[in-house]
Amino acid sequence: MSFLKKVGDFLFGKDSDIFDDKGQIQHKLPKKKWDAWHQRTKVDPSYNWRNHTGITNSQHPKK
């Protein structure tokens, strides 16, 4: 990488490579990893984000 490229990235930010040609987010993870993540959310309810409602009274630190 050239010096000018590094300076340009520092000043103006790097180009993100998470978007496809249509502007949609495209995560570059292998299919096996995506399948394992998706299966985990179905099997274990603690990984399901829909089950989380925030801090409950029992989780709140005592003052």
Residue pairs with C-beta under 8 A, 6 or more apart in sequence:
17 28
18 25
18 26
18 27
18 28
19 25
19 26
20 26
27 34
40 47
41 47
41 48
41 49
42 48
45 51
